[in-house]
Every structure is written in C-alpha cells, then in structure tokens.
C-alpha cells in the first residue's frame, strides 16, 4: 500500500480514532480487569493478524518474515512494550500521571530520530510538539497526584509509563530507518510478534481468569479494531511520515478517547480538558497546514 504524505496523515488520524476506543470499550467489561484485559487484547490481536496478514500479503507471508533481521525483533519488542506497559503503569499510579508522562512522546521521538537517522525538523514542528505537550499536560494537570510523586510505587509507575513513548519513538525510527537503509524490510509482521510476546508475558499475571462471554466479545473487538488493524496501518504511515510527525499525530488518541467517553459513557470533559484539547488540535492543524503551504508549488506571475 503506497501512501502520499497527505493520505498518510488522514490514515494516521483514522488510526488514532481506532486506538482511542479502548477506554469506552473497557467501560463495558463486566469481570475482566488489569492484566487479564491486556492478555486477551494481545491474544486476540495475534489471532486477528494470523488471519489478516495472509489475506493481505499472501499465504507465504509467514515464510517471508525476516527472522534474521535485528530490526524485525527490535520492532516486535517495541510493540510488546507498547501493548503491555500502559496497563502496568495504570496499576501503579494515576491515569493523569500516566497520560502526562506519555505526552513527551513527540519530543522523545524527535530526539531519537535526530540522533539515529539524522532527521531535521522545521521550527513549526518543534513548536507544535511543545504546544501539544503543554496541552496534554494542562488537560490532566488536575489529575496529577503530586502528593504521591515521592512514593515508590508512583515513581515506578511513571518509569513504566515512560516506556510507552520510548518504545513508540524507537519503533517509528526503526521503521523509517528500515525503509531508507538497505533492503527495505517489511516490519508489518513485527506487530504480530509484539502481540505474541505481550500475550506470553501477561499470561502468568492474568490468572485466575474472570472474563465473561460478553467480556470476551468486547476484548476480541479490541484485539481486531483497536490494535491489529490500526497498528498495521500505523506501520504503513511511518514509512511516509517522519517519526516525530507520527508521534505528534498519535496524541489525537487522547482527544478521541475523551470524546468517546463523553459520548459512550457520559463522562463530561472538564474545562481544562476542553482548553487543553483545543491546544493539541490547534498545534496539529497548524503544523500540517504550514507544512502544506511550505511544500505547495510556487508560480511566478509576470506583470502585463
């Protein structure tokens, strides 16, 4: 699937929309909780990809998987960390602490991409990263538990939460480097590898299982729609968009998640959330519009 820059941006917006359903779907669960949710979600992601990948890339896709390439394994481990660390962080600290920590994602991605693959970002993107990060921080400032920041469990929770943007930044950079150096490795199957690793890691922590048949249906939906499909599409987008731009657009997941909770769970956003969300969306729109203006062809008009 070949994407232009503009189409990749829109596909990435759709990706974040699918990623963002996790919160409102989780509200529908009756008995499943904590690591069991992570295990079943990753398990159903793996099952979905075992069906999707052969249909999309042909029956030989598993035979062609680049087992001998380090990038394939590194990307798979990054996906596993992204699938697992968020839930682990939530068991150790507050939602606000976790989300504010994850807001450093675009900045971390920009720094990693700059160091390892030499990406130079225009000033508009740096400004957008800072403004969007401030918007996320403002949205959840009231939820950040300052009184507990010195406690061991909270510090550990923040460190675990930091693994998510670090893994994402590393992953987007690996995908881009694999396309610009050497043999253009197909890293789409690494999403499957990550789901399998995440399932194996969280399985021992999930006992005893408590999910009802209804829970299983919701978790299967998460595995297919919230992880398998969007993560495959995200890899496609990361081949076209710069790694920091992918991370910046990924912040839309937070905005969409709030809107889903507002619509599907009657969780009305606060004034801070609305203002912070406006900053994030404004930063993203400004960055893309200025980028389009900078790349638009110029025409010289002669005076009559």
GUMAR-434415 format. One record per residue (C-alpha): residue number from 0; residue in three letters; x, y, z. Coordinates in nm, 2 decimals, padded with zeros to 4 digits. Example, Ala and Ser with C-alpha at 12.3 -4.5 7.8 and 13.67 -1.06 7.14 Angstrom:
! GUMAR-434415
  seq  type       u       v       w
    0   ALA   01.23  -00.45   00.78
    1   SER   01.37  -00.11   00.71
! end
This chain:
! GUMAR-434415
  seq  type       u       v       w
    0   UNK   00.00   00.00   00.00
    1   UNK   00.16   00.32  -00.12
    2   UNK   00.06   00.64   00.05
    3   UNK   00.12   01.01  -00.03
    4   UNK   00.20   01.24   00.26
    5   UNK  -00.15   01.38   00.28
    6   UNK  -00.32   01.04   00.27
    7   UNK  -00.08   00.91   00.53
    8   UNK  -00.18   01.20   00.77
    9   UNK  -00.55   01.11   00.72
   10   UNK  -00.48   00.74   00.77
   11   UNK  -00.29   00.82   01.09
   12   UNK  -00.59   01.02   01.21
   13   UNK  -00.81   00.71   01.15
   14   UNK  -00.55   00.50   01.33
   15   UNK  -00.58   00.72   01.64
   16   UNK  -00.96   00.71   01.62
   17   UNK  -00.94   00.33   01.64
   18   UNK  -00.68   00.33   01.91
   19   UNK  -00.89   00.56   02.12
   20   UNK  -01.19   00.32   02.16
   21   UNK  -01.00   00.13   02.44
   22   UNK  -01.14   00.34   02.72
   23   UNK  -01.50   00.34   02.63
   24   UNK  -01.49  -00.04   02.54
   25   UNK  -01.32  -00.12   02.87
   26   UNK  -01.61   00.05   03.05
   27   UNK  -01.84  -00.22   02.91
   28   UNK  -01.64  -00.51   03.07
   29   UNK  -01.82  -00.69   03.35
   30   UNK  -01.55  -00.90   03.52
   31   UNK  -01.22  -00.89   03.33
   32   UNK  -00.96  -00.65   03.48
   33   UNK  -00.60  -00.55   03.49
   34   UNK  -00.36  -00.79   03.32
   35   UNK  -00.63  -01.02   03.20
   36   UNK  -00.76  -00.74   02.98
   37   UNK  -00.40  -00.69   02.84
   38   UNK  -00.36  -01.06   02.78
   39   UNK  -00.68  -01.12   02.60
   40   UNK  -00.64  -00.80   02.40
   41   UNK  -00.29  -00.90   02.28
   42   UNK  -00.41  -01.26   02.23
   43   UNK  -00.70  -01.15   02.00
   44   UNK  -00.46  -00.91   01.82
   45   UNK  -00.23  -01.21   01.74
   46   UNK  -00.52  -01.42   01.62
   47   UNK  -00.66  -01.13   01.41
   48   UNK  -00.32  -01.08   01.25
   49   UNK  -00.28  -01.45   01.17
   50   UNK  -00.59  -01.41   00.95
   51   UNK  -00.53  -01.06   00.82
   52   UNK  -00.16  -01.09   00.71
   53   UNK  -00.21  -01.39   00.48
   54   UNK  -00.52  -01.23   00.32
   55   UNK  -00.33  -00.91   00.27
   56   UNK   00.02  -01.02   00.18
   57   UNK  -00.04  -01.37   00.05
   58   UNK  -00.01  -01.72   00.21
   59   UNK   00.37  -01.70   00.21
   60   UNK   00.38  -01.41   00.45
   61   UNK   00.50  -01.61   00.75
   62   UNK   00.77  -01.78   00.54
   63   UNK   00.89  -01.44   00.43
   64   UNK   00.91  -01.30   00.78
   65   UNK   01.26  -01.15   00.83
   66   UNK   01.36  -01.37   01.13
   67   UNK   01.73  -01.30   01.08
   68   UNK   01.69  -00.92   01.08
   69   UNK   01.75  -00.73   01.41
   70   UNK   01.51  -00.46   01.31
   71   UNK   01.23  -00.71   01.30
   72   UNK   01.29  -00.83   01.65
   73   UNK   01.35  -00.48   01.79
   74   UNK   01.03  -00.35   01.64
   75   UNK   00.84  -00.66   01.78
   76   UNK   00.98  -00.59   02.13
   77   UNK   00.87  -00.23   02.10
   78   UNK   00.52  -00.33   02.01
   79   UNK   00.51  -00.57   02.30
   80   UNK   00.62  -00.29   02.54
   81   UNK   00.36  -00.05   02.40
   82   UNK   00.09  -00.32   02.43
   83   UNK   00.18  -00.40   02.79
   84   UNK   00.34  -00.11   02.97
   85   UNK   00.04   00.12   02.97
   86   UNK  -00.17  -00.12   03.17
   87   UNK   00.11  -00.19   03.41
   88   UNK   00.16   00.18   03.47
   89   UNK  -00.21   00.23   03.55
   90   UNK  -00.18  -00.03   03.83
   91   UNK   00.10   00.17   03.99
   92   UNK  -00.01   00.54   03.95
   93   UNK  -00.30   00.76   03.84
   94   UNK  -00.44   00.80   03.49
   95   UNK  -00.33   01.16   03.49
   96   UNK   00.03   01.08   03.58
   97   UNK   00.04   00.82   03.30
   98   UNK  -00.11   01.04   03.03
   99   UNK   00.11   01.34   03.11
  100   UNK   00.42   01.12   03.10
  101   UNK   00.32   00.98   02.76
  102   UNK   00.28   01.34   02.63
  103   UNK   00.66   01.35   02.60
  104   UNK   00.63   01.11   02.31
  105   UNK   00.67   01.35   02.02
  106   UNK   00.97   01.52   02.18
  107   UNK   01.14   01.19   02.26
  108   UNK   01.07   01.07   01.90
  109   UNK   01.22   01.39   01.75
  110   UNK   01.54   01.35   01.96
  111   UNK   01.58   00.98   01.88
  112   UNK   01.51   01.03   01.51
  113   UNK   01.76   01.32   01.50
  114   UNK   02.04   01.12   01.67
  115   UNK   02.00   00.79   01.49
  116   UNK   01.87   00.88   01.14
  117   UNK   01.96   01.24   01.11
  118   UNK   01.61   01.38   01.08
  119   UNK   01.60   01.76   01.09
  120   UNK   01.26   01.91   01.19
  121   UNK   01.14   02.25   01.08
  122   UNK   01.07   02.51   01.35
  123   UNK   00.69   02.47   01.30
  124   UNK   00.71   02.10   01.41
  125   UNK   00.92   02.18   01.72
  126   UNK   00.66   02.45   01.82
  127   UNK   00.38   02.21   01.75
  128   UNK   00.54   01.94   01.97
  129   UNK   00.58   02.19   02.26
  130   UNK   00.23   02.33   02.23
  131   UNK   00.07   01.99   02.21
  132   UNK   00.27   01.86   02.50
  133   UNK   00.16   02.16   02.71
  134   UNK  -00.20   02.10   02.60
  135   UNK  -00.19   01.74   02.72
  136   UNK  -00.02   01.84   03.05
  137   UNK  -00.29   02.11   03.11
  138   UNK  -00.57   01.87   03.03
  139   UNK  -00.46   01.63   03.31
  140   UNK  -00.29   01.87   03.55
  141   UNK  -00.58   01.83   03.80
  142   UNK  -00.54   01.46   03.79
  143   UNK  -00.17   01.45   03.86
  144   UNK  -00.11   01.32   04.21
  145   UNK   00.16   01.55   04.34
  146   UNK   00.13   01.42   04.69
  147   UNK   00.23   01.07   04.58
  148   UNK   00.51   01.15   04.34
  149   UNK   00.77   01.07   04.60
  150   UNK   00.63   00.73   04.68
  151   UNK   00.80   00.42   04.54
  152   UNK   00.50   00.28   04.36
  153   UNK   00.42   00.61   04.19
  154   UNK   00.78   00.66   04.08
  155   UNK   00.78   00.31   03.94
  156   UNK   00.45   00.38   03.76
  157   UNK   00.60   00.69   03.60
  158   UNK   00.90   00.50   03.48
  159   UNK   00.68   00.22   03.34
  160   UNK   00.46   00.48   03.17
  161   UNK   00.77   00.64   03.02
  162   UNK   00.85   00.30   02.85
  163   UNK   00.54   00.36   02.62
  164   UNK   00.67   00.68   02.44
  165   UNK   01.02   00.55   02.44
  166   UNK   00.92   00.22   02.28
  167   UNK   00.69   00.41   02.03
  168   UNK   00.97   00.66   01.94
  169   UNK   01.22   00.37   01.89
  170   UNK   00.97   00.18   01.68
  171   UNK   00.88   00.46   01.44
  172   UNK   01.25   00.54   01.40
  173   UNK   01.33   00.17   01.33
  174   UNK   01.05   00.16   01.06
  175   UNK   01.18   00.46   00.89
  176   UNK   01.55   00.35   00.90
  177   UNK   01.45   00.01   00.76
  178   UNK   01.30   00.19   00.46
  179   UNK   01.59   00.43   00.39
  180   UNK   01.88   00.19   00.45
  181   UNK   01.95  -00.15   00.29
  182   UNK   01.67  -00.38   00.18
  183   UNK   01.35  -00.21   00.30
  184   UNK   01.25  -00.47   00.55
  185   UNK   00.87  -00.53   00.58
  186   UNK   00.81  -00.46   00.95
  187   UNK   00.43  -00.51   00.94
  188   UNK   00.46  -00.87   01.07
  189   UNK   00.65  -00.73   01.37
  190   UNK   00.31  -00.62   01.51
  191   UNK   00.22  -00.99   01.53
  192   UNK   00.55  -01.07   01.70
  193   UNK   00.48  -00.79   01.96
  194   UNK   00.13  -00.93   02.03
  195   UNK   00.26  -01.28   02.08
  196   UNK   00.54  -01.15   02.32
  197   UNK   00.28  -00.94   02.51
  198   UNK   00.05  -01.24   02.55
  199   UNK   00.32  -01.46   02.68
  200   UNK   00.44  -01.20   02.93
  201   UNK   00.10  -01.12   03.07
  202   UNK  -00.05  -01.47   03.07
  203   UNK   00.10  -01.57   03.41
  204   UNK  -00.02  -01.24   03.56
  205   UNK  -00.38  -01.29   03.43
  206   UNK  -00.48  -01.59   03.65
  207   UNK  -00.74  -01.66   03.76
  208   UNK  -00.94  -01.57   03.45
  209   UNK  -01.26  -01.38   03.53
  210   UNK  -01.38  -01.27   03.18
  211   UNK  -01.75  -01.34   03.09
  212   UNK  -01.85  -01.44   02.74
  213   UNK  -01.96  -01.08   02.69
  214   UNK  -01.62  -00.96   02.81
  215   UNK  -01.45  -01.19   02.56
  216   UNK  -01.65  -01.04   02.28
  217   UNK  -01.55  -00.69   02.37
  218   UNK  -01.19  -00.79   02.41
  219   UNK  -01.19  -00.96   02.07
  220   UNK  -01.32  -00.63   01.93
  221   UNK  -01.03  -00.45   02.10
  222   UNK  -00.78  -00.70   01.96
  223   UNK  -00.91  -00.66   01.60
  224   UNK  -01.03  -00.30   01.57
  225   UNK  -00.82  -00.12   01.85
  226   UNK  -00.49  -00.29   01.79
  227   UNK  -00.45  -00.53   01.49
  228   UNK  -00.59  -00.31   01.21
  229   UNK  -00.46   00.03   01.33
  230   UNK  -00.12  -00.09   01.42
  231   UNK  -00.06  -00.24   01.08
  232   UNK  -00.18   00.09   00.92
  233   UNK   00.05   00.29   01.16
  234   UNK   00.35   00.09   01.02
  235   UNK   00.24   00.19   00.67
  236   UNK   00.21   00.56   00.78
  237   UNK   00.56   00.55   00.94
  238   UNK   00.71   00.47   00.61
  239   UNK   00.59   00.80   00.47
  240   UNK   00.56   01.04   00.76
  241   UNK   00.86   01.15   00.97
  242   UNK   00.88   00.96   01.30
  243   UNK   00.81   01.28   01.51
  244   UNK   00.51   01.36   01.29
  245   UNK   00.37   01.01   01.36
  246   UNK   00.42   01.06   01.74
  247   UNK   00.26   01.41   01.72
  248   UNK  -00.05   01.28   01.53
  249   UNK  -00.07   00.99   01.78
  250   UNK  -00.16   01.24   02.05
  251   UNK  -00.50   01.26   01.89
  252   UNK  -00.57   00.93   02.06
  253   UNK  -00.61   01.11   02.39
  254   UNK  -00.86   01.36   02.23
  255   UNK  -01.06   01.10   02.06
  256   UNK  -01.06   00.89   02.38
  257   UNK  -01.21   01.17   02.57
  258   UNK  -01.48   01.22   02.31
  259   UNK  -01.57   00.85   02.31
  260   UNK  -01.60   00.86   02.69
  261   UNK  -01.82   01.17   02.66
  262   UNK  -02.04   01.01   02.40
  263   UNK  -02.04   00.64   02.52
  264   UNK  -02.00   00.67   02.90
  265   UNK  -02.15   01.01   02.98
  266   UNK  -01.81   01.13   03.11
  267   UNK  -01.84   01.51   03.05
  268   UNK  -01.50   01.67   02.99
  269   UNK  -01.39   01.95   03.22
  270   UNK  -01.30   02.30   03.12
  271   UNK  -00.92   02.21   03.14
  272   UNK  -00.98   01.91   02.91
  273   UNK  -01.16   02.12   02.65
  274   UNK  -00.90   02.40   02.66
  275   UNK  -00.60   02.16   02.65
  276   UNK  -00.76   01.96   02.37
  277   UNK  -00.80   02.28   02.17
  278   UNK  -00.43   02.34   02.21
  279   UNK  -00.34   01.99   02.09
  280   UNK  -00.57   02.01   01.79
  281   UNK  -00.46   02.36   01.70
  282   UNK  -00.09   02.25   01.72
  283   UNK  -00.16   01.95   01.49
  284   UNK  -00.36   02.15   01.24
  285   UNK  -00.11   02.44   01.24
  286   UNK   00.18   02.20   01.18
  287   UNK   00.01   02.03   00.88
  288   UNK  -00.13   02.35   00.72
  289   UNK   00.21   02.52   00.75
  290   UNK   00.37   02.21   00.60
  291   UNK   00.13   02.21   00.31
  292   UNK   00.19   02.58   00.25
  293   UNK   00.57   02.52   00.26
  294   UNK   00.56   02.24   00.00
  295   UNK   00.30   02.40  -00.23
  296   UNK   00.44   02.48  -00.57
  297   UNK   00.50   02.85  -00.63
  298   UNK   00.41   03.02  -00.95
  299   UNK   00.58   03.33  -01.09
  300   UNK   00.34   03.58  -01.23
  301   UNK   00.47   03.84  -01.47
  302   UNK   00.31   04.18  -01.47
  303   UNK   00.15   04.28  -01.80
! end
